C-alpha cells in the first residue's frame, strides 16, 4: 500500500514529473487545482482533482480529507510587487497549515518545496551554503519563501514538516534553461556579472522529485530543511561545454554584462511592468538574484541523513533536456 498524496502546483514543470513519479510507485495522488485553472492540463494525469482556493477554508477541507502527505509545490516566481509574492508564496501556506490542524491533525508530513533563494547566496563556492547557515535572502521572492518556511516550522499543533530547498532546476519541460540554450546555439553565453567567477548549483528534475519524496518519507526529514542539489556548483564554462557538444556548437563567445548595467535594466523592466501590470522575465528583484556570484548549496546533509545523491550527471541531464527541446521544436 502506498501513501495518499496531495500535490499542489501539479500542472507546473516540477509538479507534472512528481505526479508521474508517484503514480509509477502506485501511490494515490490527489491534485489541488484552483477553480480558474484549466482542468485539461491534468486530465491526462488520471488522478483525482480537487478544486480549491487558498482563501476558501471549506474547499481546502475537502482537498485535505484522508491525505497522508502534502507536497506543496505551488508558488509565485514573478510578481510586479511585494504583495504578489506574499499572496502567492506565504498566504497559501498559512491557510493550508491552519486547515490541516482543523481537519487532518494526524497528517504524516507537510513538505514545503521552498528555494535556495530563501537561504540566499553562498560566501564561497565550495562547498557552498549549508542548511545551518543563517538565511540571508537578497530578493523579495527569497524573503517570501523564507517567510513561508517560518510559518511551517513555528506553528503549535502543526503536522510534521519538512522543508526542501532546490537550486535551479532543469530538465524536459523547463523554460528557464531553454533561454540559456537558445543563446548558446548562437554561440553566445551571457552572464549578469563576472562570468569567470560565478558558480551555481543545479538539479535535474528527476533527481529533485526523488529527493523530495525521500525527504517526505524519512523520519530524518521531520522538522528539517534540506538542499536537494547537484554534487557541486558549476561554472559557466562547465555548463556551456556540457550543452555545446549536444548542440553542435564549437566556438562560444562569453559575455559578462556589468552589474550596474543589469541593475539599470532591471529598474527599467520594473517600471514597464508597473505600467502594464504584467511581470516580465526581468525585474529589479530578478536582477538582484542574477548578479550574485555563488548560488551554490551543499549536498552534504541530504547525503548524510537521507542517503540522497543526485544521480544524473550534468552531461546526461543536458543531453536528455536538449533532445526533448528538439522534439518539441523549441531548439
C-alpha positions as CSV (number, residue, x, y, z in Angstrom):
1,X,0.0,0.0,0.0
2,X,1.2,3.4,-0.9
3,X,0.5,6.8,0.6
4,X,-2.3,9.2,-0.1
5,X,-0.6,12.3,-1.5
6,X,-2.0,15.8,-2.1
7,X,0.1,17.7,-4.6
8,X,-0.2,21.5,-5.2
9,X,1.3,23.0,-8.3
10,X,0.8,19.7,-10.1
11,X,0.4,21.3,-13.6
12,X,3.8,23.0,-13.4
13,X,7.2,21.8,-14.6
14,X,8.2,20.0,-11.4
15,X,4.6,19.0,-10.5
16,X,4.0,17.0,-13.6
17,X,7.1,15.0,-13.1
18,X,6.3,14.5,-9.4
19,X,2.8,13.2,-10.1
20,X,4.1,10.8,-12.7
21,X,6.8,9.5,-10.3
22,X,4.2,8.9,-7.5
23,X,1.8,7.1,-9.9
24,X,4.5,4.8,-11.0
25,X,5.0,3.8,-7.3
26,X,1.3,3.1,-7.1
27,X,0.7,5.9,-4.6
28,X,-2.8,7.5,-4.6
29,X,-2.5,11.1,-5.9
30,X,-4.9,14.0,-5.5
31,X,-4.1,17.3,-7.0
32,X,-5.3,20.7,-5.8
33,X,-6.4,22.8,-8.7
34,X,-7.6,26.3,-8.4
35,X,-11.1,27.0,-9.9
36,X,-9.7,29.2,-12.7
37,X,-7.1,26.6,-13.7
38,X,-7.5,24.6,-16.9
39,X,-8.5,21.1,-16.0
40,X,-7.3,19.9,-19.3
41,X,-3.7,20.1,-18.1
42,X,-4.3,17.4,-15.5
43,X,-6.9,15.3,-17.5
44,X,-4.1,13.1,-18.9
45,X,-2.6,12.5,-15.5
46,X,-5.5,10.3,-14.5
47,X,-5.5,11.5,-10.9
48,X,-8.2,12.8,-8.5
49,X,-8.7,16.5,-9.0
50,X,-10.0,18.7,-6.2
51,X,-10.9,22.3,-7.0
52,X,-10.0,24.6,-4.1
53,X,-9.0,28.2,-3.3
54,X,-6.4,29.0,-0.7
55,X,-8.7,31.7,0.7
56,X,-11.6,29.3,0.9
57,X,-11.2,27.1,4.0
58,X,-14.2,24.9,3.1
59,X,-12.7,23.9,-0.2
60,X,-9.3,23.2,1.4
61,X,-11.0,20.9,3.9
62,X,-12.3,18.8,1.1
63,X,-8.9,18.6,-0.5
64,X,-7.1,17.6,2.7
65,X,-9.5,14.9,3.9
66,X,-7.9,11.5,4.0
67,X,-4.5,12.7,2.9
68,X,-1.2,11.3,4.4
69,X,1.4,13.6,2.8
70,X,1.0,17.1,1.3
71,X,3.7,18.2,-1.1
72,X,3.3,22.0,-1.6
73,X,4.9,23.0,-4.9
74,X,2.6,25.8,-5.9
75,X,4.0,29.3,-5.7
76,X,4.8,32.6,-7.5
77,X,8.3,33.2,-9.0
78,X,7.4,36.5,-10.8
79,X,5.4,39.5,-9.5
80,X,5.3,43.2,-10.1
81,X,5.3,43.9,-6.4
82,X,5.9,42.5,-2.9
83,X,2.2,42.0,-2.4
84,X,2.1,39.5,-5.2
85,X,4.9,37.4,-3.8
86,X,3.2,37.4,-0.3
87,X,-0.1,36.3,-1.7
88,X,1.4,33.6,-3.9
89,X,4.0,32.2,-1.5
90,X,3.1,33.0,2.1
91,X,-0.7,33.1,2.4
92,X,-1.4,29.7,0.8
93,X,1.0,28.0,3.3
94,X,-0.6,29.9,6.2
95,X,-4.1,28.8,5.1
96,X,-3.1,25.2,4.4
97,X,-1.4,24.8,7.8
98,X,-4.5,26.2,9.6
99,X,-6.9,23.9,7.8
100,X,-4.7,20.9,8.3
101,X,-4.7,21.5,12.1
102,X,-8.5,21.5,12.0
103,X,-9.4,18.6,9.7
104,X,-6.3,16.4,9.4
105,X,-4.2,16.8,12.5
106,X,-2.8,13.3,12.0
107,X,-1.2,14.3,8.7
108,X,2.1,12.4,8.4
109,X,4.0,15.1,6.7
110,X,3.7,18.5,5.1
111,X,6.5,19.1,2.6
112,X,7.2,22.7,1.6
113,X,9.2,22.9,-1.6
114,X,10.9,26.2,-1.0
115,X,14.0,27.6,-2.8
116,X,17.7,28.2,-2.4
117,X,16.6,31.9,-2.7
118,X,15.2,31.6,0.8
119,X,18.7,31.0,2.1
120,X,20.5,33.5,-0.1
121,X,23.8,33.1,-2.0
122,X,26.9,31.5,-0.5
123,X,30.0,33.3,0.6
124,X,32.1,30.8,-1.3
125,X,31.5,28.2,-4.0
126,X,33.0,25.2,-2.2
127,X,31.1,23.6,-0.5
128,X,28.5,26.4,-0.8
129,X,25.9,27.4,1.7
130,X,24.6,24.8,4.2
131,X,21.3,24.4,5.9
132,X,22.7,25.5,9.2
133,X,23.6,29.0,7.9
134,X,21.5,32.0,8.9
135,X,19.3,32.7,5.9
136,X,20.1,36.0,4.1
137,X,17.7,36.2,1.1
138,X,18.6,39.0,-1.3
139,X,15.3,39.2,-3.2
140,X,11.7,39.8,-2.3
141,X,11.0,36.3,-3.8
142,X,13.5,34.7,-1.5
143,X,12.1,36.6,1.5
144,X,8.6,35.4,0.8
145,X,9.8,31.8,0.6
146,X,11.7,32.1,3.9
147,X,8.5,33.6,5.5
148,X,6.6,30.5,4.3
149,X,9.2,28.3,5.9
150,X,8.9,30.1,9.2
151,X,5.2,29.6,9.2
152,X,5.6,25.9,8.6
153,X,8.1,25.4,11.4
154,X,6.7,27.7,14.1
155,X,3.1,26.8,14.4
156,X,1.9,24.9,17.5
157,X,0.0,21.8,16.9
158,X,1.2,21.7,13.4
159,X,1.9,18.4,11.5
160,X,5.4,17.1,10.9
161,X,7.1,19.5,8.4
162,X,9.9,19.1,6.0
163,X,11.5,21.9,4.0
164,X,13.1,21.2,0.7
165,X,15.2,24.0,-1.0
166,X,16.1,23.2,-4.6
167,X,18.6,25.3,-6.5
168,X,18.0,26.0,-10.2
169,X,16.0,23.0,-11.7
170,X,16.3,21.9,-15.3
171,X,15.0,19.1,-17.5
172,X,12.4,18.4,-20.2
173,X,9.6,20.9,-19.9
174,X,11.7,23.7,-18.2
175,X,11.7,27.0,-20.0
176,X,14.3,28.9,-17.9
177,X,17.3,26.9,-19.1
178,X,15.8,27.0,-22.6
179,X,16.8,30.7,-22.8
180,X,20.4,29.8,-22.0
181,X,20.4,27.1,-24.6
182,X,18.9,29.3,-27.3
183,X,21.7,31.8,-26.9
184,X,24.3,29.1,-26.7
185,X,23.1,27.7,-30.0
186,X,24.0,31.0,-31.5
187,X,27.5,30.7,-29.9
188,X,26.8,33.1,-27.0
189,X,26.9,32.7,-23.2
190,X,25.8,35.8,-21.4
191,X,26.1,36.3,-17.6
192,X,24.9,39.1,-15.4
193,X,28.2,39.8,-13.6
194,X,31.6,38.2,-13.7
195,X,31.3,35.1,-16.0
196,X,34.6,33.8,-14.8
197,X,33.7,33.9,-11.1
198,X,30.1,32.9,-10.9
199,X,29.1,29.4,-9.9
200,X,25.7,27.8,-9.5
201,X,24.1,24.6,-8.2
202,X,21.7,22.7,-10.4
203,X,19.5,19.7,-10.1
204,X,17.9,17.6,-12.8
205,X,14.1,17.4,-12.3
206,X,14.0,13.6,-11.9
207,X,16.6,13.8,-9.1
208,X,14.7,16.6,-7.4
209,X,11.5,14.7,-7.4
210,X,13.2,11.6,-6.0
211,X,14.8,13.7,-3.3
212,X,11.5,15.4,-2.3
213,X,9.8,12.0,-1.8
214,X,12.8,10.6,0.1
215,X,12.6,13.7,2.5
216,X,8.8,13.3,2.8
217,X,9.0,9.7,3.8
218,X,12.1,9.7,6.0
219,X,12.0,10.2,9.8
220,X,15.2,12.2,9.3
221,X,13.1,14.7,7.4
222,X,10.9,15.7,10.4
223,X,11.3,19.3,11.3
224,X,14.4,19.6,9.0
225,X,15.5,21.6,6.0
226,X,17.3,20.0,3.1
227,X,19.0,21.2,-0.1
228,X,18.3,18.7,-2.9
229,X,21.1,19.6,-5.2
230,X,24.0,18.7,-7.5
231,X,27.2,17.4,-6.0
232,X,29.0,20.7,-6.8
233,X,28.5,24.2,-8.2
234,X,29.1,24.6,-11.9
235,X,30.9,27.4,-13.7
236,X,29.5,28.9,-16.9
237,X,32.4,27.1,-18.8
238,X,31.2,23.8,-17.5
239,X,27.6,24.5,-18.3
240,X,28.3,25.7,-21.8
241,X,30.7,22.8,-22.5
242,X,28.2,20.2,-21.5
243,X,25.5,21.7,-23.6
244,X,27.6,22.9,-26.6
245,X,28.5,19.3,-27.5
246,X,24.8,18.3,-27.8
247,X,24.0,21.4,-29.8
248,X,27.0,21.0,-32.2
249,X,28.4,24.4,-31.2
250,X,32.2,24.6,-31.4
251,X,33.0,28.2,-30.8
252,X,31.4,30.0,-27.8
253,X,31.7,33.7,-27.1
254,X,31.3,34.6,-23.4
255,X,29.9,38.0,-22.4
256,X,29.9,39.5,-18.9
257,X,27.2,42.2,-18.5
258,X,28.3,44.7,-15.8
259,X,26.3,44.6,-12.7
260,X,25.4,48.4,-12.8
261,X,24.1,47.9,-16.3
262,X,22.0,44.9,-15.2
263,X,20.6,46.9,-12.2
264,X,19.6,49.7,-14.6
265,X,17.9,47.2,-17.0
266,X,16.1,45.7,-14.0
267,X,14.9,49.1,-12.9
268,X,13.6,49.9,-16.4
269,X,11.9,46.5,-16.7
270,X,10.2,47.0,-13.3
271,X,9.0,50.4,-14.4
272,X,7.5,48.9,-17.5
273,X,5.8,46.2,-15.5
274,X,4.3,48.7,-13.1
275,X,2.6,50.4,-16.1
276,X,1.5,47.2,-17.9
277,X,0.6,45.3,-14.8
278,X,2.4,42.3,-16.0
279,X,5.5,40.7,-14.6
280,X,8.2,40.0,-17.1
281,X,11.3,37.8,-17.1
282,X,13.5,40.7,-16.0
283,X,12.8,42.8,-12.9
284,X,14.8,44.6,-10.1
285,X,14.1,41.6,-7.9
286,X,15.3,39.1,-10.5
287,X,18.4,41.1,-11.3
288,X,19.3,41.2,-7.7
289,X,19.5,37.4,-7.8
290,X,21.2,37.2,-11.2
291,X,24.2,39.4,-10.2
292,X,25.2,37.2,-7.2
293,X,28.4,35.2,-7.6
294,X,27.7,32.0,-5.8
295,X,24.3,30.4,-6.0
296,X,25.8,27.2,-4.6
297,X,24.4,25.0,-1.8
298,X,25.9,22.0,-0.2
299,X,24.6,18.4,-0.8
300,X,26.2,17.0,2.4
301,X,23.3,17.0,4.8
302,X,20.9,15.3,2.3
303,X,23.6,12.7,1.5
304,X,24.4,12.1,5.2
305,X,20.9,12.0,6.6
306,X,18.6,11.0,3.7
307,X,21.0,8.9,1.6
308,X,20.3,11.2,-1.3
309,X,22.8,11.8,-4.1
310,X,22.0,13.3,-7.4
311,X,22.4,10.5,-9.9
312,X,22.0,12.4,-13.2
313,X,25.3,13.9,-14.4
314,X,25.3,17.4,-16.0
315,X,26.2,15.9,-19.3
316,X,23.4,13.3,-19.2
317,X,20.9,15.9,-18.0
318,X,21.8,18.3,-20.7
319,X,21.6,15.6,-23.3
320,X,18.1,14.5,-22.4
321,X,16.9,18.1,-21.9
322,X,18.2,19.2,-25.3
323,X,16.8,16.1,-27.0
324,X,13.3,16.9,-25.6
325,X,13.6,20.6,-26.7
326,X,14.4,19.5,-30.2
327,X,11.5,17.1,-30.3
328,X,9.2,20.0,-29.3
329,X,10.7,22.3,-31.9
330,X,12.0,24.7,-29.2
331,X,15.6,24.4,-30.3
